[in-house]
Amino acid sequence: MTWIAYLGRRLGRALAVILGVLIISFCLVRLAPGDPASLMAGEAGVDDAQYIQNLRHSMGLDQPLAQQLWTYLRHAAQLDLGYSYRNQATVWSLIAERLPATLLLMGSGFLLSALIGVAMGVLAALSHRRRGIADRFISHAALVLYATPSFWLALLLVLVFSVLLDWLPAFGMASVGVELHGWRWVLDYASHLLLPALSLSFMFLALYVQLTRSAVLESLNQEYVRTARAKGLKPGRILYDHVLRNALLPVVTYAGLQLGQLASGSLLIEVVYAWPGIGRLLYDALTQRDYPLLLGVFLVISVLVVVFNMLTDLLCRVIDPRIGAGGQRS
Amino acid sequence: MLQLFSLSSRTNASESNVSWRPLRALASIVLAIACLHLGAAWADADANAKDGGVLNLVSQPEPPSLSHAVVTHVSTQYVSGKILQGLLTFNTQLEPQPVLARHWSISPDHLTYTFDLQEGVRWHDGQPFTADDVVFSFKDFYPQTDKRQGDIFAEYVASIDKTGPLQVVFHLKKPFAPLLSSLGSGLRPIVPKHLYEGTDYRNNPYNLNPVGTGPFVFKEWKRGAYIRLVKNPDYWIQGLPHLDEIVFHVLPDATSRAAAFERDDVQVLRSGDADYADLSRLSALPGVVSSDKGYELYAGLAFLQFNVRKPPLDNVKVRQAIVYALNRQFVVDNIFFGAGKVAQGAFASNTPYHDPKLPQYGYDLAKARALIKESGVDVSKTHIRLLNGEKGGAWERLAEYTNASLQPLGFKVDVVTSDAATWFQRVSNWDFDLTYNFTFQIGDPYLVNSYLYRSDNIVKTSPFGNVGGYVSARTDALWQQVANQPEGPERTQSYSELENQLNEDLPIAPIFEMRFPTLYHSEVKNLLQTATSLNESYDSVYLERKAP
């Protein structure tokens, strides 16, 4: 199969997945009890039946459900995600305002978990061969991290590093009302980002440790590693060229899946650190039954997941050239 | 001061018998002027010591709008109260105090209210504030945006007239005692006519970018993060406000809010910002002040709502038995950690509308059993659904406690917990047997409480109406009576009769009067001054500088 045909097929599948996500989300959201118009009226302190009826009409909620779904899909196909009456803004503008914060958090969390996790995994595997204490320590620490609820850990980090030690800010993405430029600006963002990114990375770090450890141990026992040693290659080169390169494949595959999970997994971290990201936007939209915003966020998250999976496939192809365009090893 | 110095100089001159009088007089004047300047400098230094600084507050939840003229949500009022102002406010004794109205008078027949407005007031965009804005707000804006206000005005107000550039007169068709209560800054801020006239009021862009007359000007709203207000340099009270900025941080997690308060990242926690279980720990921190003041006008009441359409709750003896079976003191002490006191009736006990001689429902399980027996109802035959909304952990514990308390009487209670949106819809559609809710009295009970009881408010639109389906010709007539009576002994008597009747019928069981502890760092001064303190303009709030 040619690359163009492969990509075409993947894109077709991706569109089908996104359409499926939209239809299922639309139906699920409408199955849940709760009426956005009466909620909005309640917040406004209005109990006027006519006002609520007008609001439902403006939102199109007085139309049959199938008609509402068709209208929504038609508009979504034209990249019109609708209007959030509760926020009095278009869904695109709300998502565009919050998505960069989530991408920054996700990216940092992903990098921290992948880099630290892989490094610790390699260290543990090498220590295991020497029956060292580092392996036991890293494996147990990874297990504890995996078993610890991320929001609890996040609160603990705030308590230690913000309240007790006063080293890092407790919430937000940047200092408010302060004009900062250059490195000061970068440092301000970095100091706000560190704890949320660490908390997010802990969710996945343990899995990277375990995955890398077992993959490296498996590779270390392969004949090509023995051959490389017999050839007299330096240990560092054996590790980098032969062991890691082969061990990375399951890790990269997992990383692709993790990026998708990060998009939704960042919600709790965003709540604890008051990080103005898309996870909180999703939560607020759900509690307020803000249907267009809810579906818009679902759409963006599903697109992110699909894109990350496609990128993972491509990366696997780069790491292991034996993998063909169809995704199977030749 | 000048006279004192002159007198002193004359005495000295006569003693020395030398003709230094002109020089001494001159010296006295110079000295006097110097002293005056020194005094003024001290006064300035005092004022300067109060000026400046950023007050950091918590906004939770994030407000749906920044104008409490269109959205009465408490989170909106908290922010918008610093930007928009009304004609008057209320002190802790619930007496009206001037804001944009500097003076008002009421005719002896209680049919004419004349308001003289403050001079030199300007909107944040530089336009002058005039009587036209007041007339527009009450004649056009509120009747369209608030049906209750519209209905009240249609029934009681004959006309609202501008009788001068800074004078407005309300002519009433018949006396309406709660009129002043309904014109407070917290409920009815004045909106700028030049920005709202001819627009769709509810969707006007200035609801998100408000222009007011208040001490702080809206600067920036970064959704999900913060709302920033800056000092109004042209505020109509000279020398105020003291603060440079107010920043409202959107912090969704209660534990994070507590941590931010501990670090002094935010200086004030309103009731509800911190978990009830955390209050005693936070209030014991050094330099932290805890106070219940500033909510006198709101007078929150937590109550158990009965759906009186459904058996066995349609039986008054069953409802009375339920209240006797609830140990409300236990609820206050152990579920809400002391944040309240047991309710003594339908109306707040700190207001003159409450009858202090009202018979009380104490915790009495034997009496509860006797009442069930008297009712002749087998309560075990019907499952009762206690619909529990997502109001926080304490309310969930209250629902479970209620379930446990009613079991000894034979009730079979199913606690159904739902999120806020589901609770809202089900209660609005009368789809419940029991549910907990709370209300704010906001001064005169007629303005808010009456809607929970009046039979003309049995409508499926809001959980804050007569959702229980209570119908009583006698209480309906008494509500009408208190609305029309001027303040005085007769009105007090009518309110007493009304409260006694509600206490007997119990369509709603008052559980406890809510206490709203505010925690703040001691450097924040003048925070709790009126009956609606936290939603006030903060024009006189300042930050005391800490010693270096």
Contacts between the chains, C-beta under 8 A, distances in Angstrom:
chain1	res1	chain2	res2	distance
A	32	B	421	7.8
A	32	B	422	7.4
A	33	B	418	7.4
A	33	B	421	7.3
A	33	B	422	4.4
A	33	B	425	5.5
A	33	B	426	7.0
A	34	B	419	7.2
A	34	B	421	3.0
A	34	B	422	5.0
A	34	B	424	6.7
A	34	B	425	5.1
A	35	B	421	7.5
A	35	B	424	7.7
A	35	B	425	5.1
A	36	B	421	7.8
A	38	B	424	6.3
A	38	B	425	6.3
A	38	B	428	5.6
A	38	B	461	6.8
A	38	B	462	7.1
A	39	B	420	7.7
A	39	B	421	5.6
A	39	B	424	5.5
A	39	B	425	8.0
A	40	B	64	7.4
A	41	B	461	7.0
A	41	B	462	6.7
A	42	B	424	5.9
A	42	B	428	8.0
A	42	B	462	5.7
A	42	B	463	6.9
A	42	B	464	7.2
A	43	B	64	5.2
A	43	B	71	6.0
A	43	B	73	4.6
A	44	B	64	7.7
A	44	B	65	7.8
A	44	B	70	6.3
A	44	B	71	4.7
A	44	B	72	6.6
A	44	B	73	7.2
A	44	B	202	7.8
A	45	B	71	7.2
A	45	B	72	3.3
A	45	B	73	7.3
A	45	B	146	7.2
A	46	B	145	7.7
A	46	B	146	6.6
A	46	B	147	6.5
A	46	B	462	7.7
A	47	B	147	7.0
A	47	B	148	7.4
A	47	B	451	7.7
A	47	B	457	7.9
A	47	B	459	6.8
A	47	B	461	4.5
A	47	B	462	3.5
A	47	B	464	6.6
A	47	B	465	5.6
A	48	B	147	3.7
A	48	B	461	6.9
A	49	B	459	6.2
A	49	B	460	7.6
A	49	B	461	4.8
A	50	B	147	8.0
A	51	B	147	7.0
A	52	B	461	5.8
A	86	B	64	5.9
A	87	B	64	7.6
A	87	B	223	7.4
A	88	B	65	7.6
A	88	B	203	6.7
A	88	B	205	8.0
A	88	B	207	7.3
A	88	B	208	5.9
A	94	B	223	7.2
A	97	B	223	6.1
A	97	B	224	7.9
A	98	B	223	7.3
A	98	B	224	6.1
A	101	B	224	7.9
A	155	B	255	5.4
A	155	B	256	7.4
A	155	B	259	7.8
A	158	B	255	8.0
A	158	B	256	6.5
A	158	B	259	5.1
A	159	B	259	6.6
A	162	B	259	6.3
A	162	B	263	6.2
A	163	B	259	5.2
A	163	B	262	5.3
A	163	B	263	5.8
A	166	B	263	7.0
A	169	B	265	7.6
A	170	B	256	6.7
A	170	B	259	5.1
A	170	B	260	5.2
A	170	B	263	5.7
A	170	B	265	5.9
A	171	B	249	7.0
A	171	B	251	5.9
A	171	B	256	5.7
A	171	B	259	7.9
A	171	B	260	5.8
A	171	B	265	7.2
A	172	B	225	6.2
A	172	B	226	7.4
A	172	B	249	6.9
A	173	B	225	6.4
A	176	B	225	7.8
A	176	B	226	5.2
A	176	B	228	6.5
A	176	B	247	5.2
A	176	B	249	7.5
A	177	B	54	6.5
A	177	B	228	6.2
A	177	B	245	6.0
A	177	B	247	6.4
A	271	B	252	4.9
A	271	B	253	5.1
A	271	B	256	7.9
A	272	B	253	5.2
A	272	B	255	7.6
A	272	B	256	5.5
A	273	B	256	7.0
A	274	B	224	8.0
A	274	B	225	7.2
A	274	B	249	6.8
A	274	B	250	6.3
A	274	B	251	4.7
A	274	B	252	6.4
A	274	B	253	7.4
A	274	B	256	6.3
A	276	B	222	6.7
A	276	B	223	6.9
A	276	B	224	3.3
A	276	B	225	4.1
A	276	B	250	7.6
A	277	B	224	7.4
A	280	B	224	5.7
A	280	B	252	6.5
A	281	B	224	6.7
A	284	B	61	7.9
A	284	B	62	7.2
A	287	B	419	6.4
A	287	B	420	6.1
A	287	B	421	6.5
A	288	B	421	7.1
A	289	B	421	4.8
